[in-house]
Amino acid sequence: MKNLFELAQPVLPIVSTDQQFPINRVFCVGRNYAEHAKEMGADPSREAPFFFSKPACAVFVPSGEVPYPPRTQDLHHEGELVVALHKGGRNLTLEQAREAVYGYAVGVDFTRRDLQGEAKKQGRPWDVSKGFDASGPVSPLVPKTQSGWLEKGSITLSVNGQPRQQGDLSDMIWKVDEIIAELSTYYILTAGDLIFTGTPAGVSAVELGDEVLVQIAGVGELRFKMV
């Protein structure tokens, strides 16, 4: 029997190739940079990482524009290193976690901060503040074979040419292999999983017409306009 709906598989292009990377699940790490934890009113000590998710269809490579979402007056940018897995498993060692990484991308975890704040006050889930349409713009994937294993390098975000976020991948409280290993104690990780690894301090609001530029050393850049 023919399917009533033909659902497209979310994919990401891979730089310097005509290949595409199929997306399975999208995990995000909260408060993984000490200064960002402080600005969010949290303890920056090395507590166990916590995770939330976005739908795979929320992740895409923008063609110069990202739509401003409805039902918010306080949309925040969060520039992040995104990690793509080409293998997985459960209870991975750090070595296995490193082997599971296919490559990296530059990404933004957009947050409807007003909706998130209200949900937190009422003790409700805050999925609608994180998992909305087009909430995860990313750059094309750079294979690890090209970039090498990333442990340090600048990560910056500017809006209309003005610096907003500035940090270094070495500032992560939990490193990439530690994040993957910890995540594998909750889920059986598989090829196609993506992980947004957290954001440096300096998150703030964007408006219609704003031009956003995110750059990560060794990975590249992501540039778009809010429309």
N, C-alpha and C positions, 0 to 999 in steps of 0.2 A: 504494500500500500504506500502511495506517495505521501510524504510529509506535507501537512497543511502549511507549515512554515519552513522556509529555508533560512536557517540562522547562520550568519557568517562567522567563521572562526576568527577571533581577534588575533592579529599578528603584528609583529614589529619587523621593519626592515633591518638587515644587517649591513653595516657599512662596507663599501668596496666589493659587494657581491650583488647578485640578483636574487639571493635567497631571503626567506622570511622565517621568523622565529614564532611559532605558535604559542600563544599565551594560555596557560592553564589557570592558576590561581594567583591572586595578588595579595601579598602580606605587607603590612607596614609596621615599623617599630616606633613606639612613642618615646619622646624625651630621651634621645640617645646622645645628645650633646649637653654637657654640664651647664653651659650658659643659657641654653634654651630651656632646660629644666627649671633654672632659676627664674627666668622671665615668665614662665607659666605657673610660678608659685609652688614648685615641687622641690623635693630634696635631691640635689645632684649627685648624691652618693651612688655607689655601684650596686644598686638594687637589681634584682632579676628583671630582665627586659619584659615589657608587655607588648602585646600585638593586637592589631585590628586589621580589617580587610577592606578592600575595594573590589567591586565586580571587575572581571577581566575587560568588559566592554567599556569601562571608564578610562582605560589606558589607550592612548593613541599618539601618533606623531602629527602634530599640527602643521598645516600648510600656511604658517604665518599668522594664524588667528586662533584664539580660544574663546568660546562663548562664555559670557558672564551668566552665572546661573540665576534662576528665579528664587524667590522666597528668602532673600538675604539682603541686608544692608551692610554687611561686615565680612567680606570675603578676604581671607588671608592666604598669602603665598608661603610655601615652605619648600625651598630648594633642597634636593636630595640626590644622593648617589643611589641608583637603582641597579640591583644585581639580578641577573638571569641565570637560572639553573638548567643544566642539560642532563642531570642525573640526580638521584635523591636517595631516599631510604629513611629508616627510623633510627634514632639514637646514634647519630653520626659522630665520629671522632672529629677533632679539628682538621686532621689531614684529609679525611673523607669529605668534610665540608668544603675545603679548598678545591678538591678535585671536582666537586659538584658544580662549581661556577663555570658557566659558559662565557659570560661577558658582562659588560656594564653599559649603563646609559645615564644621561642627565635627566632628572625628572623634577616635577613640582607636585607636591601633595597639596591640593587646594582644600581649604576648610571654610565652611560656612560657620564662622566663629560665634555669631549670635545664636544660631540654632544649637551649636554644641554647648554653649554656656547654659542655655535654658534647659537642655536635656540633663546636664550634670546636676543642676539645682534640683530637678525633680526626680533624680535617680533613674532616669530612663536611658535606653540605648541611644547612641548618637550616630547611628548609621547614616541618616540623611544629611549630616554635616560633613561626612567624609566620602560617601560612596555614590555621589550624584553623577549625572552624565558629564563626561569630559573633565572629571576631577583629577585625572592623572596624566597630563601631557608629558611626553618623554621624547628624547632624541633617539635616532637609530642606534642599535646595539653595536658596541665595539667588542669583538671577541677578546677573551683574555690572552689568546695567543699573540695579539697585537699590543695590548696595553700592559701585559704582565700583571702580577698580583698587586693590587692597590692597597697600600697601608698608609700612605700619606699623599698630600697634594692639596692645593687650595680649592675651596668651594665657595663661590660668590654668587650673589643675586643682586641685580640692580633694577630699578624701575625708573624709566625715563632718563636713564643715564646717571641716576643718583644711587650710590651704594646703599643697600639695605641689610644684606646678610653677608658675613665674611667669616670663614673658619678654615679648618684643615681637617682632612679625613682622619688624621692622627688624633684629633680631639674626640673621636667617638668613644663613648663610655664602653660600649660593647662593639668589638671589631667584627668585620664581615664574617669570618669563619666562626666566631663565637655565636653570632646571631643565628647562623644557619644550624649550628649544632644544637642550640637551645630550642629553636623552632622545631627541629626534628624529634624532640621529646614529646611534642604535642600532636604532630601530624606526620604521616608518611609523605615526605617530600617527593616530588616527581619532576621529570623534565617538563619545562614550560612554566614552572613557578617563578614569579617575580617577587623581589623584596625591596621595598622602599626603606632605606636604612636610617632615617632620622634627619633632622635639620638643625643647622646652627642657629644661634641667637639672631634676633633682628626681624622676626616674622611681623608682618603688618599688613594693612589693607591695600587692595588694588581697586581701581575704579575703571569704568568704561573708558577706552581710549588709551589706557596705560600700556607702555611698551616694556616688556619683561625680558631680561637676559640673565640666564643662569650658565655659569661656566665651572667646569671641574677639570683640573689638570690631569692629563693622561686619558681623558674621555672625550671632551669636546664641549659644545655649547648647545643651548636650547634658547631660541629667540621667538617671541610672538607678541601679538597685540591683543588686548582684551576688547571684544566686540559684543 
